[in-house]
Amino acid sequence: MLETSARLLKLLSLLQSPREWPGSELAERLGVSGRTVRNDVERLRTLGYPVDATRGSAGGYRLAAGAAMPPLLLEDDEAVAVTIAVRTVARGAMPGMEETSLQALAKLEQVLPSRLRRRVRALQQYTVPVPADRADPGVGPDLLMTLTAACRDRERLRLDYRDHAGNASRRLVEPQRVVNWGRRWYLVAWDVDRADWRTFRVDRITPRTPSGPRFAPREDPEGDAAVYVAGKVSAAAWRYRARVTVHAPAGAVLERINPAVGVVEPVDAHTCVLDTGADTLDSLAVHLGMLGYDFTVTEPAELVAHLRDLAARYARATPEAPEDRL
């Protein structure tokens, strides 16, 4: 009986996933026959859990929406992951939620089995977070909820915004996504007055009420809001910027860089242009050298001069071989 109950809990845990489970896959996961799976599904239905079933090759089982679930129906690794996430918030990852997170963590640890509680406590005792930057004001949960609700409801948002120089402006935007980049949050939105996409640091936003009318949904900029933010955030921090002709296909170059490093524009089947940058000329030179392809740089002048100096230094570091002198 105990084995059956544990199997039912395992089955219920699998059915919580937002997907349909073929009977054969459930049988493999549970280590039972297909007939046993069908019987277990009927037991769950008897207990009041609405399990939907569809026939055919693409069919399977799934838990109907709105089903009331027992508390903490988590796998071992899931329980540990949730605990670590709550602990991270309690350590100040989201200002204003520390006390609430500690309360939730205490309740969570009380219902964890002893074997999991021991693992979680070891993680807490022997992991040390990097202290938050005190100059960073952080983002409170209320502001995040306001912005994500506006994204969900497709409602225009009126906001006051303060840029990096401290200049204030009033914006009317159509919020698209809220993106987390490192320890900061960014709102990706369509700026109505400027008729273009913009990225706003959330800690510099003050929403104004009431919200505006609804708007028609758009595709994410560049097809991916996270990629868009990565490019904007990195480019804004670059001191030196360059457009480099790389003598290789765009697809090959894209395999060697991520969106935070630069933007690749194809020229033809064998050439592309890389729009990139860095805080220092040395860093920029290293990035270009690690591409593994020939490239041509014409600007900025500082980078051209720096690469020539590096080329001369590397030449001096590699004396001519005897056969080269003949």
N, C-alpha and C positions, 0 to 999 in steps of 0.2 A: 504493500500500500504506500509506503514511504517513497519507494522508487517511482511509482506512478505519479504521485503528487509532485515530485521533483521534475519529472518529465513534463507534466502539464505546465509548470511554471516556466520551464525552458521554452516550451512551445509558445506560450503566451508572450514571452520576451521577444521571440523571433517575429511574431505576428505584429508587434508594435512598429516594426520598421515600415516606412511608407512605400511598400512595394507588394507585389503579389508573389507568393511562394508556391512553386510547383510542389505537388505532393511528394514527388520523388526526391526533391532537394530537402524537404523537411524530414523525410525518412532517413536520408543520409546524415543530416545534422544530428538527429536524435538517436541514430543507431537502431532503428526499429523498422518494421515492415510498413508498406503503404496502408495496409488494413489497420494497423495500430494507429497510424496518423489519423485516419478517418474516424476511428473510435474516439481518439483523444479530442478531435475537433467537436464531436457530438457532446462529449463531456463538458467542454468549455461552454457550448451553447446552453447546456442544461444549467450550468452555473450562472448564466445570465450574460455571457460575453458574446456579442453579435459577430460571428465569424462569417464573412461572405465567401462564397465559392463560385468560380466561373469555370465552365467546361472548355475543352479544346486544347490545342497544343500551346496556346499562349495563356491559358487559364491558370488558376491556382487559388490559394487561400489568402485572405487578408482580413484584418480586424476593421470593422465598420467604424466610421468617424463618430466621435462622441461617446465612445465606450468608456465606462468608469474603470480605471485601473487600480490594482492594489498598490499600496505605497512601496517605493523603492524596489521596483521590479527591475533590477539592474544586474548585468553580468559583473564578475569581479573587477575586470579592467575598467568597465564603465563606471562603477562606483568609485574606484580610485581616481579616474579622470575627473569626475564631477567634484570630488573633494579637493583635488589640486586646483581646479578652476576657481572654486569658492575661496580657497585659501589665498590665491593670487589676488583676488579682488579685495579680500580683507587686509592685504598688505599695502593697499593704497593704489592699486591699478586703476580704480575708478573712484575718485574722491566723492565723499558723501555716502558711500556704501559700506564703509569699514565695519561699523557696529552691527548693521543688519547682516552682513556676511558672516561675522563671528557668531551671531545667534543661529544662523542657518547651519553653519559648520558644526556647532555643538550638537544640534539636533541630528544632523546627518551622521556624525560619528557615534552617537548613542545607538543607532540601529544597525551599524555595520557589524558583521560577524567579527569575532576576535582576530581571526587571521588577517582580515583586511585592515582592521584598526591598527594592527602592528605595522603593516606595510606603510599605511598613511602617516603614522607618527614618525617612522624612520625618515620619510621624505620631508616632513616638516622640520625635523631636528637637524638634518644634514644637508639641507639646501638653503642657500643664502641669496636673496634677491639683490639686484643692483639698486641702490637708493635712487628714488625719483629725483628729478631735477626740481629743486625748490622754486626755481624761477618759472617753471611751467605751471600755469594755473590749473591744469587738468580739466576734465569734463564731468559734470554731474549727470546722474541717471535721468533726471527730469528733462534736461535739454536733449539728451539722446532719444528719449521716448517721444518728445515733441517732433523732432526731425524725422524719425523713422515712421511715425504715424502720418506725417504729411506725405512722405514717399509712398506709403501704402495706400492712402486715400486719394492720391493724385490731386492734392490741393496746393494751389499757389501759396507761397510763403513770403510774407513781408518781414524783412529783418534789417537790423542795424549791423554794419560790419566794420571792423577796425583792422586795417592792413598792418604789415610788419613795421611800417614807419609810424604807426599810431594815427594815421588819417582815417576819419570816420566817413562812412557813406551809407545811404539807405538803398536797399536792393529789393527788387521784386523778382523772385525766382520760382522755377518749377523744379522741386527737389526730386532727384533721381535715386541716389544711393548714399549711404553713409559708409565710409571706408576707414578701417583701422590700419594705420601705417606706423609700426613701432609703438611708441607710447602716445601717439597723437591720433586724433580723429579728424576726418575731412568729409565735408558735404560736397557731393558732385551734383550740380544743378544747372539748368538752362536759365541763363540770365535774360529776362524778358526784354529789358531796355537795350541790352547790348547784342541781343539776338545771337548768342554764342554760349558754348559750355564754359563753366567756370568752376574752380575748386576753391572752397572756403574752409579755413581751419575752424573747427567747431568751437574751440575755446574763445574765438574772437567774434562769435555770433551772439546777437541778442534778438530773439524772435519778437515780432510785434503781433498783437492780436487785434481783431480776429483774423483768421487765415483767409486767403483769397478764394476765388472760384476754382472749380475743378478744371483739369487740363487733360488733353489727350496724351496717352503714353508715348514715349520715344524709346528707340533703341539706345543702349548704353554708348557713350562716346568711345570710338575706336573699338567697339564691340565688346569692351570689358572695362568696367568702371575702375577696377583695381589697377589694371595696366595704365589707364589714363592718369590716375593719381600718382602712380610710381614715376611716370615720365615727368609730370608737372613738378612734383616735390623735388626730384633730383635736379632737374634743370634749374629750378629756382635757387638751389644752393651752389651751383657751379660758379666758380670764379673765372675759369677759362672755358671757352666753348669753341668747337671746331667742326667743320664739315669736311669729312675725309672720304676721298674716292678709294674704295677697296676693290682690288682686282680679283673678285670672287663672286659667285652667285649670291643673291640676297638671302636665299634659304640657308646656304651654308654659313653665312655670317650670323644669322639669327640663332642658329644652333649653339653659338659660342658666347652669346650675350643674353642678358635679361633686360626687360623694359626699363629698369632703373639706370642702365648704362647708356642707352641712347636709342635713337630711332633709325631704322634701316629703310632706305628707299631704293627699289630696284631701278637700274638704268637700262640694262639689257641682260641677256642670258648669262653674261660673264662678268658683269660689273654692277656695283651698287654704291650708294652714298650713305655714309654713317654720320648722323648728327649726334655728337657726343660732347662730353665735357668732364671736368674734374676741378677739385679745389686747387691743385697744384699742377705745374707743367710736368713734374716727374711722374705723378700719378697718371696723367693723360698719356704720357709716352709709354708707360708700362702697359696700360690697357691696350694701346694700339699694337705694341709688340706681341702681346699674348693672343692676338687674333690668329696668328699663324699664316697670314696671307700678305702679299705685297700690297702696299697702299701708297697714295700720293696725297701730300698735305701742301696746300698753298696759303692757308691762313688759319689762325692769326699769325702775324709775323713773329711773335714771341715763341710760339710753338715750333715754327720752322727753324729758327735760330737754335732753339734748345735741342731739336733732333739732330741738327748738324754737329753740335758740340758732342752729343752722345755718340754719334757715328765716328767722329774723330777719336774719342776716348776709347771706344771699342776697338778701333783699328790699331791704336797704340798698344792695346792689351793683348793683341794677337800678332806677335812677330812673324815676319815672312818665313815660310818654310824654305829650306835650301833649294828645292827645285824651282821655287817662284823667283829666285834671284838670277836664274840662268836665262 
